[in-house]
């Protein structure tokens, strides 16, 4: 895969890779296609297999624990568990990486999260990317007795605890304000060393700071193309000020795509047409300094989606790094 050596993203390679948030597993009215309501595990498996075959860097699954009634119409209550879903897909794929985009890790003790995701990394042969975020639904926090107003501070400490708990030591040691553990062994250990990468999601000032100071990667949420250069500059400035020399993987969620002429209403913001036109537009992200883009395709069926994925892999992707 372009931009990857030994299964590890290396931003200094200057290559642009691409991945996708899986359909079906989350069905918010903001982005779900109508066919997804009747879809299920068989469809997820087939889509993941196609992503595996045609060069996608990762497939992603998001997390919501429970949706309050006041948000159910807009957000839906369909949100598959990311650990269970990605583990299931790990068994039917070989090389595509498995991203939680994003796991609300502040909802649980870091040792629980470490056990789940270390096992996933082991089962998948070292393909985990742990994407984390602060969360935005107060009722989920209230149901678990977690302070929603302090979720940012909790996430900061949780990320630091996870770096230790997912590291090479079978008996990790951590002491923070909220969490402390030592003398407790966890195995199996992750395959990836020194640990699986942690990407931080969100575009608020706090999220950008968190990604800069604590993350191996940044997953913007909702930034339009023209907003990204300023955000990237801020992230790099914060990272330098924190004295962190390791490169950070910067990504974005691209506009909806349709390879070819759709012949149906795909929406004003959808980037469609010839592969050269789409690639030329997406190369602008590489010029900004991004290393990965998350793509989403308009579709009216699973078959149309997988056809779009195959067309992107065969006709658009080879032009992205030319």
C-alpha positions in Angstrom: 0.0 0.0 0.0 1.3 3.4 -0.9 2.7 5.3 2.1 3.0 2.2 4.3 6.1 0.2 5.2 5.9 -2.8 7.5 2.3 -2.0 8.2 3.0 1.4 9.7 2.0 4.8 8.3 5.0 7.0 7.8 4.0 10.6 7.0 7.4 11.5 5.8 6.8 9.3 2.7 4.6 12.0 1.3 2.1 9.5 -0.1 -1.6 10.0 0.1 -3.6 7.0 1.2 -7.4 6.6 1.4 -9.9 4.8 3.6 -13.6 4.8 4.3 -16.2 4.9 7.0 -18.2 1.7 6.6 -21.9 2.1 5.7 -24.6 0.1 7.5 -22.8 0.2 10.9 -23.9 3.8 11.6 -27.1 5.2 10.0 -27.4 8.9 10.9 -29.8 10.8 8.7 -26.9 13.1 7.9 -25.0 10.5 5.7 -26.8 7.2 5.5 -28.1 6.1 2.1 -31.7 4.7 1.9 -30.6 1.2 1.1 -28.6 0.8 4.3 -31.8 0.5 6.4 -32.4 -3.0 5.1 -28.7 -4.0 5.0 -26.8 -6.0 7.6 -23.7 -8.1 8.4 -23.6 -9.8 5.0 -23.3 -6.4 3.3 -20.7 -5.2 5.7 -18.5 -8.3 5.0 -18.8 -7.9 1.2 -17.9 -4.1 1.4 -14.9 -4.8 3.7 -13.7 -7.5 1.4 -13.9 -5.2 -1.6 -12.0 -2.5 0.3 -9.4 -5.1 1.2 -9.0 -6.1 -2.5 -8.8 -2.7 -4.1 -6.3 -0.8 -2.0 -8.2 1.0 0.7 -5.9 1.8 3.7 -8.6 1.3 6.3 -12.3 0.7 7.0 -13.8 2.5 9.9 -16.5 2.0 12.5 -17.9 4.7 14.8 -19.2 4.4 18.4 -22.4 5.5 20.1 -23.5 3.6 23.2 -27.2 4.6 23.2 -29.1 7.3 21.5 -31.6 9.4 23.5 -35.1 9.6 22.1 -34.7 13.3 21.4 -32.0 12.6 18.9 -33.2 9.2 17.5 -34.9 10.6 14.4 -31.8 12.5 13.3 -29.1 10.2 14.5 -30.9 6.8 14.3 -30.3 4.2 17.0 -28.3 2.0 14.6 -24.7 2.2 15.7 -22.8 -1.1 15.7 -20.2 -1.7 18.4 -16.8 -0.9 16.9 -14.8 -3.7 18.7 -17.3 -6.4 17.7 -17.7 -5.1 14.2 -14.0 -4.6 13.4 -13.1 -8.0 14.9 -15.7 -9.7 12.7 -14.3 -7.9 9.7 -10.7 -8.8 10.7 -11.6 -12.4 10.1 -12.7 -11.9 6.5 -10.0 -9.5 5.4 -6.2 -9.7 5.1 -4.5 -6.3 4.8 -7.0 -3.4 5.2 -6.5 -1.7 8.5 -9.3 -1.3 11.1 -10.0 2.1 12.5 -12.4 3.2 15.3 -13.6 6.5 14.0 -14.2 7.3 16.7 -14.3 5.4 20.0 -15.6 7.4 23.0 -12.9 6.0 25.2 -13.7 8.3 28.1 -16.8 6.3 28.9 -14.9 3.4 30.3 -11.8 2.6 32.3 -8.6 2.6 30.2 -7.8 -1.0 31.2 -11.2 -2.1 29.7 -10.4 -0.3 26.4 -6.9 -1.6 26.4 -8.1 -5.2 26.8 -10.6 -4.9 24.0 -8.4 -3.1 21.4 -5.2 -5.1 22.3 -7.2 -8.2 21.6 -8.5 -6.8 18.3 -4.9 -5.9 17.2 -3.8 -9.4 18.0 -6.7 -11.1 16.2 -6.2 -8.9 13.2 -2.4 -9.4 12.9 -1.6 -5.8 13.9 -4.1 -3.9 11.8 -5.7 -1.7 14.5 -5.8 2.1 14.4 -7.4 3.4 17.6 -9.3 6.5 16.8 -10.6 8.4 19.8 -13.0 11.3 20.5 -14.6 13.2 23.3 -18.2 12.4 22.5 -21.1 14.8 22.2 -24.3 13.1 23.6 -24.7 14.0 27.3 -27.2 11.2 28.0 -24.6 8.5 27.2 -22.3 9.9 29.9 -25.1 10.4 32.4 -26.2 6.8 32.0 -22.7 5.6 33.0 -22.2 8.2 35.7 -19.4 10.0 33.8 -19.2 13.8 34.0 -20.1 15.1 30.5 -18.7 18.6 31.3 -15.3 17.1 32.1 -15.1 14.8 29.2 -12.2 16.6 27.6 -10.0 16.3 30.6 -11.0 12.7 31.0 -10.1 12.0 27.4 -6.7 13.6 27.8 -5.8 11.4 30.7 -7.4 8.3 29.1 -5.2 8.8 26.0 -2.1 8.9 28.2 -3.2 5.8 30.1 -3.9 4.0 26.9 -0.4 4.7 25.5 0.9 2.9 28.5 -1.7 0.1 28.6 -1.3 -0.7 24.9 2.5 -0.5 25.1 5.1 -3.3 25.2 4.8 -4.0 29.0 2.7 -6.9 30.1 2.3 -5.2 33.5 1.9 -1.5 32.6 2.1 1.2 35.3 0.2 4.5 35.2 -0.7 7.1 37.8 -3.0 10.0 36.9 -5.7 12.1 38.5 -8.5 9.7 37.7 -6.9 6.4 36.8 -4.0 4.5 38.4 -2.8 0.9 37.8 0.3 -1.2 38.3 1.1 -4.8 38.9 -1.8 -5.9 36.7 -0.9 -8.0 33.7 -2.8 -8.0 30.4 -2.2 -10.4 27.6 -2.4 -10.9 24.7 -0.3 -7.8 23.9 -0.9 -5.9 20.7 1.1 -7.0 17.6 2.2 -3.5 16.8 5.2 -2.1 18.5 5.7 0.0 20.5 1.9 0.2 20.4 -1.0 0.7 17.9 -1.3 4.3 16.6 -3.8 6.5 18.3 -5.6 9.1 16.1 -7.6 11.9 17.7 -10.9 13.0 16.2 -12.5 16.4 16.3 -12.1 19.9 15.0 -12.7 22.1 18.0 -9.7 24.0 19.4 -9.5 21.4 22.3 -9.5 18.5 19.8 -6.8 20.0 17.6 -4.7 20.7 20.7 -5.3 17.1 21.9 -4.3 15.7 18.5 -1.2 17.9 18.4 0.0 17.1 21.9 -1.1 13.5 22.4 -2.0 11.9 19.1 -0.2 10.0 16.4 -2.8 11.2 13.9 -5.6 13.8 13.5 -9.1 13.0 12.2 -10.9 16.3 11.5 -14.7 16.4 11.8 -16.7 18.7 9.6 -13.9 21.0 8.3 -14.5 22.2 4.8 -11.6 22.2 2.4 -10.8 25.9 2.8 -10.6 25.6 6.6 -8.0 22.9 6.6 -4.8 24.9 6.0 -5.4 27.1 9.0 -6.2 24.1 11.2 -3.1 22.2 10.0 -0.9 25.2 10.7 -2.3 25.5 14.2 -1.8 21.7 14.9 1.8 21.8 13.7 2.5 24.9 15.8 1.1 23.3 18.9 3.0 20.1 18.3 6.3 21.9 17.9 5.6 24.0 21.0 5.0 20.7 22.9 8.4 19.5 21.8 7.1 16.5 19.9 9.3 15.5 17.0 7.4 12.4 15.8 5.3 13.0 12.7 1.6 13.2 12.9 -0.8 11.6 10.3 -3.2 14.3 9.1 -6.4 13.3 7.4 -9.7 14.6 6.4 -13.2 13.5 5.3 -13.5 14.4 1.6 -16.6 15.5 -0.2 -19.0 12.8 -1.3 -17.8 11.1 -4.5 -19.2 9.5 -7.6 -16.9 8.1 -10.2 -18.3 8.7 -13.6 -21.6 10.5 -14.6 -24.2 9.5 -12.1 -27.4 10.0 -14.0 -29.2 10.7 -10.8 -29.3 13.5 -8.2 -26.1 12.9 -6.1 -26.2 16.3 -4.5 -24.6 19.6 -5.2 -21.4 19.0 -3.1 -20.7 15.6 -4.6 -17.5 15.5 -6.6 -18.3 13.4 -9.7 -17.1 12.9 -13.3 -14.1 11.4 -14.9 -11.4 9.8 -12.8 -8.9 12.5 -13.8 -11.2 15.3 -12.6 -11.8 13.6 -9.2 -8.1 12.8 -8.7 -7.1 16.4 -9.6 -9.4 17.7 -7.0 -8.3 15.2 -4.3 -4.6 15.9 -5.0 -5.3 19.4 -3.5 -5.5 17.6 -0.1 -2.0 16.2 -0.6 -0.7 19.6 -1.5 -2.0 20.9 1.9 0.1 18.3 3.7 -2.5 15.6 4.3 -1.4 11.9 4.3 -4.9 10.3 4.3 -8.4 11.0 3.1 -11.6 9.4 4.1 -13.8 8.9 1.1 -17.5 8.3 0.8 -19.5 7.3 -2.3 -23.1 8.1 -3.2 -25.0 5.0 -3.9 -28.4 3.4 -4.2 -27.5 -0.1 -3.4 -24.6 -2.2 -2.0 -23.8 -3.2 -5.6 -23.5 0.4 -6.7 -21.3 1.2 -3.7 -18.9 -1.7 -4.4 -18.8 -0.8 -8.1 -17.9 2.8 -7.0 -15.2 1.5 -4.7 -13.7 -0.7 -7.4 -13.8 2.1 -9.9 -12.0 4.4 -7.4 -9.4 1.9 -6.7 -8.7 1.1 -10.3 -9.1 4.5 -12.0 -8.8 7.3 -9.4 -6.3 6.0 -6.8 -3.4 5.4 -9.2 -3.6 9.1 -10.1 -3.5 10.5 -6.6 0.3 10.3 -6.1 1.3 10.8 -9.7 
